[in-house]
Amino acid sequence: MPTEKDYKVIEKATIYDLRRLIKNSDKDTYTKRELCDLLDTIADAKDQE
């Protein structure tokens, strides 16, 4: 069973994944919809691991 510390590590890793996607993009600004799409991309990639 994951501990509270495990969940915090997972949350930080997800934030880091999102940060990398945004940083590596050519865009300087994002809409709410685009950010949600980026989160969906992360979730889909994690499902395939």
A tleap script that builds the chain and sets N, CA, C and O, in Angstrom:
source leaprc.protein.ff14SB
mol = sequence {
  NMET PRO THR GLU LYS ASP TYR LYS VAL ILE
  GLU LYS ALA THR ILE TYR ASP LEU ARG ARG
  LEU ILE LYS ASN SER ASP LYS ASP THR TYR
  THR LYS ARG GLU LEU CYS ASP LEU LEU ASP
  THR ILE ALA ASP ALA LYS ASP GLN CGLU
}
set mol.1.N position { 0.845 -1.181 0.000 }
set mol.1.CA position { 0.000 0.000 0.000 }
set mol.1.C position { 0.891 1.245 0.000 }
set mol.1.O position { 1.768 1.378 0.853 }
set mol.2.N position { 0.671 2.151 -0.948 }
set mol.2.CA position { 1.490 3.371 -0.994 }
set mol.2.C position { 1.280 4.235 0.249 }
set mol.2.O position { 0.178 4.337 0.788 }
set mol.3.N position { 2.360 4.842 0.672 }
set mol.3.CA position { 2.294 5.737 1.827 }
set mol.3.C position { 2.022 7.160 1.353 }
set mol.3.O position { 2.034 7.452 0.157 }
set mol.4.N position { 1.777 8.032 2.318 }
set mol.4.CA position { 1.567 9.450 1.993 }
set mol.4.C position { 2.794 10.011 1.269 }
set mol.4.O position { 2.667 10.804 0.336 }
set mol.5.N position { 3.967 9.597 1.707 }
set mol.5.CA position { 5.216 10.053 1.071 }
set mol.5.C position { 5.272 9.574 -0.384 }
set mol.5.O position { 5.696 10.320 -1.267 }
set mol.6.N position { 4.850 8.338 -0.633 }
set mol.6.CA position { 4.821 7.804 -2.001 }
set mol.6.C position { 3.917 8.654 -2.894 }
set mol.6.O position { 4.269 8.964 -4.032 }
set mol.7.N position { 2.745 9.027 -2.364 }
set mol.7.CA position { 1.816 9.843 -3.143 }
set mol.7.C position { 2.413 11.213 -3.455 }
set mol.7.O position { 2.199 11.743 -4.545 }
set mol.8.N position { 3.149 11.784 -2.526 }
set mol.8.CA position { 3.775 13.087 -2.766 }
set mol.8.C position { 4.834 12.986 -3.860 }
set mol.8.O position { 4.958 13.888 -4.689 }
set mol.9.N position { 5.588 11.906 -3.865 }
set mol.9.CA position { 6.598 11.685 -4.906 }
set mol.9.C position { 5.912 11.551 -6.269 }
set mol.9.O position { 6.384 12.106 -7.260 }
set mol.10.N position { 4.815 10.823 -6.314 }
set mol.10.CA position { 4.068 10.649 -7.562 }
set mol.10.C position { 3.529 11.983 -8.056 }
set mol.10.O position { 3.609 12.284 -9.247 }
set mol.11.N position { 2.979 12.785 -7.147 }
set mol.11.CA position { 2.460 14.100 -7.531 }
set mol.11.C position { 3.568 14.984 -8.097 }
set mol.11.O position { 3.373 15.650 -9.114 }
set mol.12.N position { 4.716 14.992 -7.451 }
set mol.12.CA position { 5.829 15.813 -7.931 }
set mol.12.C position { 6.322 15.334 -9.293 }
set mol.12.O position { 6.682 16.146 -10.145 }
set mol.13.N position { 6.340 14.036 -9.497 }
set mol.13.CA position { 6.769 13.499 -10.783 }
set mol.13.C position { 5.809 13.919 -11.892 }
set mol.13.O position { 6.236 14.230 -13.003 }
set mol.14.N position { 4.532 13.926 -11.593 }
set mol.14.CA position { 3.537 14.343 -12.580 }
set mol.14.C position { 3.699 15.820 -12.914 }
set mol.14.O position { 3.632 16.209 -14.080 }
set mol.15.N position { 3.910 16.634 -11.899 }
set mol.15.CA position { 4.140 18.064 -12.134 }
set mol.15.C position { 5.393 18.262 -12.984 }
set mol.15.O position { 5.411 19.094 -13.892 }
set mol.16.N position { 6.426 17.503 -12.688 }
set mol.16.CA position { 7.665 17.613 -13.458 }
set mol.16.C position { 7.439 17.214 -14.916 }
set mol.16.O position { 7.976 17.854 -15.820 }
set mol.17.N position { 6.655 16.169 -15.151 }
set mol.17.CA position { 6.339 15.758 -16.527 }
set mol.17.C position { 5.628 16.882 -17.274 }
set mol.17.O position { 5.947 17.165 -18.429 }
set mol.18.N position { 4.671 17.516 -16.617 }
set mol.18.CA position { 3.955 18.630 -17.237 }
set mol.18.C position { 4.907 19.789 -17.522 }
set mol.18.O position { 4.860 20.392 -18.594 }
set mol.19.N position { 5.759 20.090 -16.570 }
set mol.19.CA position { 6.748 21.165 -16.752 }
set mol.19.C position { 7.619 20.904 -17.973 }
set mol.19.O position { 7.881 21.817 -18.755 }
set mol.20.N position { 8.068 19.660 -18.140 }
set mol.20.CA position { 8.913 19.313 -19.294 }
set mol.20.C position { 8.157 19.472 -20.601 }
set mol.20.O position { 8.706 19.977 -21.580 }
set mol.21.N position { 6.888 19.039 -20.623 }
set mol.21.CA position { 6.092 19.202 -21.844 }
set mol.21.C position { 5.952 20.675 -22.222 }
set mol.21.O position { 6.094 21.038 -23.389 }
set mol.22.N position { 5.675 21.515 -21.232 }
set mol.22.CA position { 5.504 22.946 -21.498 }
set mol.22.C position { 6.825 23.573 -21.926 }
set mol.22.O position { 6.869 24.328 -22.897 }
set mol.23.N position { 7.889 23.266 -21.213 }
set mol.23.CA position { 9.203 23.857 -21.512 }
set mol.23.C position { 9.686 23.482 -22.911 }
set mol.23.O position { 10.302 24.297 -23.598 }
set mol.24.N position { 9.412 22.271 -23.323 }
set mol.24.CA position { 9.890 21.799 -24.630 }
set mol.24.C position { 8.988 22.213 -25.782 }
set mol.24.O position { 9.283 21.918 -26.940 }
set mol.25.N position { 7.903 22.888 -25.475 }
set mol.25.CA position { 6.973 23.355 -26.495 }
set mol.25.C position { 7.433 24.690 -27.068 }
set mol.25.O position { 8.177 25.430 -26.425 }
set mol.26.N position { 6.990 24.984 -28.267 }
set mol.26.CA position { 7.299 26.268 -28.903 }
set mol.26.C position { 6.366 27.377 -28.438 }
set mol.26.O position { 6.599 28.548 -28.739 }
set mol.27.N position { 5.320 27.025 -27.714 }
set mol.27.CA position { 4.321 28.009 -27.299 }
set mol.27.C position { 4.775 28.755 -26.044 }
set mol.27.O position { 5.472 28.206 -25.191 }
set mol.28.N position { 4.359 30.026 -25.956 }
set mol.28.CA position { 4.642 30.828 -24.765 }
set mol.28.C position { 3.429 30.940 -23.851 }
set mol.28.O position { 3.580 31.188 -22.654 }
set mol.29.N position { 2.234 30.761 -24.394 }
set mol.29.CA position { 1.020 30.835 -23.586 }
set mol.29.C position { 0.110 29.662 -23.938 }
set mol.29.O position { 0.158 29.126 -25.045 }
set mol.30.N position { -0.715 29.281 -22.974 }
set mol.30.CA position { -1.617 28.150 -23.143 }
set mol.30.C position { -3.013 28.515 -22.661 }
set mol.30.O position { -3.179 29.294 -21.723 }
set mol.31.N position { -4.001 27.944 -23.312 }
set mol.31.CA position { -5.372 28.078 -22.832 }
set mol.31.C position { -5.619 26.989 -21.789 }
set mol.31.O position { -4.831 26.053 -21.651 }
set mol.32.N position { -6.697 27.125 -21.078 }
set mol.32.CA position { -7.078 26.107 -20.091 }
set mol.32.C position { -7.252 24.758 -20.787 }
set mol.32.O position { -6.828 23.724 -20.270 }
set mol.33.N position { -7.868 24.779 -21.940 }
set mol.33.CA position { -8.090 23.536 -22.696 }
set mol.33.C position { -6.754 22.885 -23.087 }
set mol.33.O position { -6.602 21.668 -22.984 }
set mol.34.N position { -5.800 23.691 -23.531 }
set mol.34.CA position { -4.500 23.140 -23.917 }
set mol.34.C position { -3.778 22.521 -22.720 }
set mol.34.O position { -3.140 21.476 -22.849 }
set mol.35.N position { -3.878 23.163 -21.563 }
set mol.35.CA position { -3.256 22.594 -20.364 }
set mol.35.C position { -3.918 21.274 -19.991 }
set mol.35.O position { -3.238 20.324 -19.604 }
set mol.36.N position { -5.222 21.213 -20.103 }
set mol.36.CA position { -5.933 19.957 -19.831 }
set mol.36.C position { -5.502 18.880 -20.814 }
set mol.36.O position { -5.336 17.723 -20.429 }
set mol.37.N position { -5.321 19.243 -22.071 }
set mol.37.CA position { -4.847 18.282 -23.075 }
set mol.37.C position { -3.454 17.770 -22.726 }
set mol.37.O position { -3.162 16.589 -22.920 }
set mol.38.N position { -2.589 18.649 -22.212 }
set mol.38.CA position { -1.247 18.218 -21.793 }
set mol.38.C position { -1.345 17.233 -20.628 }
set mol.38.O position { -0.620 16.239 -20.591 }
set mol.39.N position { -2.230 17.506 -19.686 }
set mol.39.CA position { -2.423 16.579 -18.573 }
set mol.39.C position { -2.949 15.239 -19.071 }
set mol.39.O position { -2.551 14.189 -18.566 }
set mol.40.N position { -3.843 15.269 -20.062 }
set mol.40.CA position { -4.346 14.029 -20.659 }
set mol.40.C position { -3.208 13.255 -21.319 }
set mol.40.O position { -3.158 12.029 -21.230 }
set mol.41.N position { -2.306 13.958 -21.972 }
set mol.41.CA position { -1.156 13.320 -22.617 }
set mol.41.C position { -0.300 12.590 -21.587 }
set mol.41.O position { 0.137 11.463 -21.816 }
set mol.42.N position { -0.068 13.240 -20.458 }
set mol.42.CA position { 0.713 12.603 -19.388 }
set mol.42.C position { -0.021 11.359 -18.880 }
set mol.42.O position { 0.584 10.297 -18.730 }
set mol.43.N position { -1.304 11.490 -18.621 }
set mol.43.CA position { -2.082 10.364 -18.099 }
set mol.43.C position { -2.073 9.190 -19.082 }
set mol.43.O position { -1.918 8.038 -18.678 }
set mol.44.N position { -2.239 9.486 -20.363 }
set mol.44.CA position { -2.237 8.425 -21.378 }
set mol.44.C position { -0.873 7.727 -21.440 }
set mol.44.O position { -0.801 6.505 -21.569 }
set mol.45.N position { 0.199 8.507 -21.348 }
set mol.45.CA position { 1.542 7.932 -21.389 }
set mol.45.C position { 1.772 7.038 -20.171 }
set mol.45.O position { 2.390 5.979 -20.284 }
set mol.46.N position { 1.283 7.458 -19.027 }
set mol.46.CA position { 1.457 6.649 -17.807 }
set mol.46.C position { 0.657 5.359 -17.908 }
set mol.46.O position { 1.082 4.331 -17.380 }
set mol.47.N position { -0.484 5.389 -18.570 }
set mol.47.CA position { -1.285 4.189 -18.735 }
set mol.47.C position { -0.577 3.157 -19.615 }
set mol.47.O position { -0.808 1.956 -19.476 }
set mol.48.N position { 0.278 3.623 -20.512 }
set mol.48.CA position { 0.961 2.727 -21.449 }
set mol.48.C position { 2.250 2.149 -20.851 }
set mol.48.O position { 2.845 1.244 -21.437 }
set mol.49.N position { 2.676 2.649 -19.718 }
set mol.49.CA position { 3.918 2.138 -19.103 }
set mol.49.C position { 3.704 0.793 -18.464 }
set mol.49.O position { 4.638 0.220 -17.903 }
savepdb mol mol.pdb
quit
